[in-house]
Amino acid sequence: MNAQVKIPPRLLRAPCHCQGRGSPKMPSAFAYLTSEVDWCEGNFEHSEVIAEYYNTISNVSFFLLFPILLYLNHQYVQQRPLSAYSLSIMFLLIGIFSIYYHLTLSYVGQLLDELSILWTLALTYTVWIPKCYFPGFIKDRTQFVCLVGIATVVCTLMSFIKPTFNAYLLNSISLHLLYLTCQELKKCSNPRVHRIAAFMVMWWVLAISCWLSDKWFCGFWQRINFCYLHSFWHVLISITILYCCPLFIYFDSRYEIPAFEPELEYWPSDSWPIALPYLTLRTPYKRC
């Protein structure tokens, strides 16, 4: 059950365009309220321009990811600049497209929002998945990149047929990444790594719970006048990424930067009750 659509006067006064005699023109894919999905938050309640006010402004959290991750993990960025900068740019694009989507609730906005997440996950696979998890018929990372690229293009084309399919596909991919993380944790005895992984899972569970609750129990939240769980999803998934990325680059460093010993630290200090994890690369191993 979705919130009742409230149309601002500005849109109600918009002229009606017709093609032929008495034949209404199909609405533009860029037009307001053409999305297949309308979240629980009421439309145009706080602004005549912004369809979902809190779902829009909560995306500011994605803009904070870009500088925080690059600054804290600067040693890794120096060693692996392409993967670090490309993923940071994708996080920035997710924020931009999500703002546009929730601001307009347009069909194009929905596609851009979901496809930016899809391509970010695809990029994560291509740069961070260890070679030991490649399918048996894949010989090197170049072939793996081609495989992921083909699969992503197919999913992109499918999204134009059924855009709502993307949301469940994206969460399924997240579950697979979570499975791969568990496989790596089995090989690692570092308690700090396991602690960061536990926090990452905790934040992810909270985030996905907000997403599902906003989508499936909207009627309940409307009755108690609290329709903001999707905006909570934006903030909580951003916090999840702040724990997820250091964990993934820790595993990546062990495979791809063997000359250094990766170590996870906390900023501003280990003693703080709330702190952000980041990666440091210790002195190179001594070689005989």
C-alpha positions as CSV (number, residue, x, y, z in Angstrom):
1,M,0.0,0.0,0.0
2,N,1.5,3.3,-1.1
3,A,0.8,6.8,0.2
4,Q,-1.9,8.8,-1.5
5,V,-0.5,10.9,-4.3
6,K,-0.8,14.6,-3.6
7,I,-0.3,16.7,-6.8
8,P,0.9,20.2,-6.3
9,P,-1.0,23.0,-8.0
10,R,1.9,23.7,-10.4
11,L,1.4,20.3,-11.9
12,L,-2.4,20.5,-11.9
13,R,-2.2,23.6,-14.0
14,A,0.1,22.0,-16.6
15,P,-1.4,22.1,-20.1
16,C,-2.7,18.9,-21.7
17,H,-0.8,17.9,-24.8
18,C,-2.7,15.9,-27.4
19,Q,-1.8,13.9,-30.5
20,G,-4.5,13.7,-33.1
21,R,-8.1,14.3,-32.2
22,G,-8.9,13.8,-28.5
23,S,-6.1,11.3,-28.1
24,P,-4.0,12.1,-25.0
25,K,-0.3,12.0,-25.4
26,M,1.6,9.4,-23.4
27,P,3.4,11.0,-20.4
28,S,7.1,11.6,-20.9
29,A,9.4,9.2,-19.1
30,F,11.1,12.2,-17.5
31,A,7.7,13.5,-16.1
32,Y,6.8,13.6,-12.5
33,L,5.1,10.5,-11.0
34,T,5.8,8.2,-13.9
35,S,7.8,5.8,-11.9
36,E,6.4,2.3,-11.3
37,V,7.4,2.6,-7.6
38,D,6.0,5.1,-5.1
39,W,7.4,4.8,-1.6
40,C,5.5,5.2,1.6
41,E,6.4,8.9,2.2
42,G,3.6,11.2,1.1
43,N,4.2,13.1,-2.2
44,F,4.7,16.9,-2.2
45,E,3.9,17.2,1.5
46,H,6.8,19.6,2.2
47,S,7.5,21.1,-1.3
48,E,5.7,21.7,-4.6
49,V,9.0,20.7,-6.4
50,I,10.2,17.7,-4.4
51,A,8.0,14.6,-4.6
52,E,9.4,12.8,-1.6
53,Y,11.2,15.3,0.6
54,Y,12.9,13.2,3.2
55,N,13.7,10.4,0.8
56,T,15.5,13.1,-1.3
57,I,17.5,15.0,1.3
58,S,18.6,11.7,3.0
59,N,20.8,11.0,0.0
60,V,23.3,13.5,1.2
61,S,24.9,10.6,3.1
62,F,26.1,9.2,-0.3
63,F,28.0,12.4,-1.0
64,L,29.9,12.0,2.3
65,L,31.1,8.5,1.3
66,F,33.3,9.9,-1.5
67,P,35.7,12.0,0.6
68,I,35.6,9.9,3.8
69,L,36.6,6.6,2.1
70,L,39.4,8.2,0.0
71,Y,40.8,10.2,2.9
72,L,40.9,7.4,5.5
73,N,42.1,4.7,3.1
74,H,44.7,6.9,1.3
75,Q,47.4,4.3,1.5
76,Y,45.3,1.8,-0.4
77,V,44.3,4.5,-2.9
78,Q,48.0,5.1,-3.7
79,Q,48.4,1.4,-4.5
80,R,45.1,0.7,-6.3
81,P,44.0,4.1,-7.6
82,L,41.8,2.9,-10.4
83,S,39.6,0.7,-8.3
84,A,39.4,3.2,-5.4
85,Y,38.5,6.2,-7.5
86,S,36.1,4.4,-9.9
87,L,34.0,3.0,-7.0
88,S,34.0,6.3,-5.2
89,I,32.7,8.0,-8.3
90,M,30.0,5.3,-8.6
91,F,28.9,6.0,-5.0
92,L,28.6,9.7,-6.0
93,L,26.5,8.8,-9.0
94,I,24.2,6.7,-6.8
95,G,23.6,9.7,-4.7
96,I,22.9,12.0,-7.6
97,F,20.5,9.6,-9.4
98,S,18.7,8.8,-6.2
99,I,18.1,12.4,-5.5
100,Y,16.7,12.9,-9.0
101,Y,14.5,9.8,-8.6
102,H,12.9,10.7,-5.3
103,L,12.7,14.4,-6.3
104,T,10.6,13.6,-9.4
105,L,9.4,10.0,-9.0
106,S,10.0,9.8,-12.8
107,Y,10.4,6.6,-14.8
108,V,13.9,7.7,-16.0
109,G,14.8,8.6,-12.4
110,Q,13.8,5.1,-11.2
111,L,16.0,3.4,-13.9
112,L,19.0,5.7,-13.2
113,D,18.7,5.0,-9.5
114,E,18.6,1.2,-9.9
115,L,21.0,0.9,-12.7
116,S,23.7,3.0,-10.9
117,I,23.5,0.5,-8.0
118,L,23.6,-2.4,-10.4
119,W,26.7,-1.1,-12.2
120,T,28.4,-0.3,-8.8
121,L,27.9,-3.9,-7.7
122,A,29.2,-5.1,-11.0
123,L,32.3,-2.9,-10.6
124,T,32.8,-4.3,-7.1
125,Y,32.8,-7.8,-8.6
126,T,35.4,-6.9,-11.2
127,V,37.9,-5.2,-9.0
128,W,37.5,-6.9,-5.6
129,I,36.5,-10.5,-6.0
130,P,39.6,-12.7,-5.5
131,K,40.6,-15.0,-8.4
132,C,40.0,-18.1,-6.3
133,Y,36.2,-17.4,-6.5
134,F,36.2,-17.2,-10.3
135,P,34.1,-19.9,-12.2
136,G,36.2,-22.8,-13.3
137,F,36.0,-21.9,-17.0
138,I,37.5,-18.4,-16.3
139,K,41.2,-18.2,-16.7
140,D,42.1,-14.6,-15.7
141,R,40.5,-11.4,-14.5
142,T,40.1,-10.1,-18.0
143,Q,37.8,-12.9,-18.9
144,F,35.9,-12.4,-15.6
145,V,35.5,-8.7,-16.3
146,C,34.0,-9.6,-19.7
147,L,31.6,-12.2,-18.1
148,V,30.4,-9.6,-15.4
149,G,30.1,-7.0,-18.1
150,I,27.9,-9.2,-20.3
151,A,25.7,-10.2,-17.4
152,T,25.3,-6.6,-16.3
153,V,24.3,-5.4,-19.8
154,V,21.7,-8.2,-20.0
155,C,20.3,-7.1,-16.6
156,T,20.3,-3.5,-17.7
157,L,18.2,-4.4,-20.8
158,M,15.8,-6.5,-18.7
159,S,15.3,-3.4,-16.4
160,F,13.7,-1.6,-19.3
161,I,11.1,-4.4,-19.5
162,K,10.4,-4.7,-15.8
163,P,12.2,-2.0,-13.7
164,T,10.8,-3.3,-10.4
165,F,12.7,-6.6,-11.0
166,N,15.9,-4.7,-10.4
167,A,15.3,-4.1,-6.7
168,Y,15.1,-7.8,-5.8
169,L,18.0,-8.6,-8.1
170,L,20.2,-6.0,-6.4
171,N,19.5,-7.4,-2.9
172,S,20.2,-11.0,-4.2
173,I,23.6,-9.8,-5.4
174,S,24.2,-8.3,-2.0
175,L,23.5,-11.6,-0.4
176,H,26.1,-13.3,-2.7
177,L,28.7,-10.7,-1.7
178,L,27.8,-11.4,2.0
179,Y,28.4,-15.1,1.3
180,L,31.8,-14.4,-0.2
181,T,32.7,-12.3,2.8
182,C,31.8,-15.2,5.1
183,Q,34.1,-17.4,3.0
184,E,37.0,-15.0,3.5
185,L,36.4,-14.7,7.2
186,K,36.8,-18.4,7.5
187,K,40.4,-18.0,6.3
188,C,41.1,-15.1,8.7
189,S,41.8,-15.3,12.4
190,N,42.1,-11.6,13.0
191,P,39.5,-10.6,15.7
192,R,39.4,-7.0,14.5
193,V,38.4,-8.2,11.0
194,H,35.6,-10.3,12.4
195,R,34.4,-7.5,14.6
196,I,34.2,-5.1,11.6
197,A,32.4,-7.7,9.6
198,A,29.8,-8.2,12.4
199,F,29.2,-4.4,12.5
200,M,28.8,-4.4,8.7
201,V,26.2,-7.2,8.9
202,M,24.4,-5.4,11.7
203,W,24.1,-2.2,9.8
204,W,23.0,-4.0,6.6
205,V,20.3,-5.9,8.4
206,L,19.0,-2.7,9.9
207,A,19.1,-1.0,6.5
208,I,17.4,-3.8,4.6
209,S,14.7,-4.1,7.3
210,C,13.9,-0.4,6.8
211,W,13.7,-1.0,3.0
212,L,11.4,-4.0,3.3
213,S,9.2,-2.5,6.0
214,D,8.7,0.7,4.0
215,K,7.7,-1.3,1.0
216,W,5.5,-4.0,2.5
217,F,4.1,-2.5,5.6
218,C,3.3,1.0,4.4
219,G,-0.3,0.9,5.7
220,F,0.9,0.4,9.2
221,W,3.4,3.2,9.1
222,Q,0.8,5.5,7.6
223,R,-1.6,4.8,10.5
224,I,1.0,5.9,13.0
225,N,2.2,8.8,10.7
226,F,5.8,7.6,10.4
227,C,6.5,7.1,6.7
228,Y,10.2,7.8,6.6
229,L,11.8,4.4,6.7
230,H,13.1,4.6,3.1
231,S,15.1,7.7,4.1
232,F,16.5,5.7,7.0
233,W,17.5,3.1,4.4
234,H,19.7,5.7,2.6
235,V,21.5,6.6,5.8
236,L,21.9,3.1,7.2
237,I,23.2,1.6,3.9
238,S,25.7,4.5,3.7
239,I,27.0,3.5,7.2
240,T,27.1,-0.1,6.0
241,I,29.3,0.9,3.1
242,L,31.7,2.7,5.5
243,Y,32.3,-0.7,7.1
244,C,32.0,-2.8,4.0
245,C,34.7,-1.0,1.9
246,P,37.5,-1.3,4.4
247,L,36.7,-4.9,4.9
248,F,36.7,-5.6,1.1
249,I,39.9,-3.7,0.5
250,Y,41.6,-5.6,3.4
251,F,40.9,-8.9,1.6
252,D,41.9,-7.3,-1.8
253,S,45.2,-6.1,-0.3
254,R,46.0,-9.6,0.9
255,Y,45.7,-10.9,-2.6
256,E,46.7,-8.0,-4.9
257,I,49.3,-6.2,-2.7
258,P,51.3,-9.0,-1.2
259,A,54.4,-6.8,-0.6
260,F,52.5,-5.1,2.3
261,E,50.8,-6.3,5.4
262,P,47.2,-4.9,5.6
263,E,45.9,-3.9,9.0
264,L,42.5,-2.4,10.0
265,E,42.4,0.6,12.3
266,Y,39.7,2.9,13.7
267,W,39.4,6.6,13.2
268,P,39.6,8.8,15.3
269,S,40.7,6.1,17.8
270,D,40.2,2.5,18.8
271,S,39.0,3.7,22.2
272,W,36.1,5.7,20.9
273,P,32.7,4.0,21.2
274,I,31.8,5.1,17.7
275,A,34.6,5.0,15.2
276,L,35.1,4.4,11.4
277,P,37.3,1.5,10.2
278,Y,40.0,2.1,7.6
279,L,43.0,0.2,6.1
280,T,46.6,0.8,6.7
281,L,49.5,-0.9,4.8
282,R,52.3,-1.8,7.1
283,T,56.0,-2.0,6.4
284,P,56.8,-4.4,3.5
285,Y,57.7,-7.9,4.5
286,K,61.4,-8.6,4.8
287,R,62.6,-10.9,2.1
288,C,65.6,-13.2,2.3
